[in-house]
């Protein structure tokens, strides 16, 4: 079964890339929806700023770890 999957993956790279892209977009859409409901639900601007800050902290921490 796994061998068949790998052969399909090699033959159909574009559909798999599209599938993965849609999966990532849907994941982040769900994460943003949950944050909109629970993270400062009455103040959209503050919620956006805090989300951006947390995202930047997470991204820079990842980048720093990759560089070390």
Beta strands, then each sheet from edge to edge (+ up, - down):
end
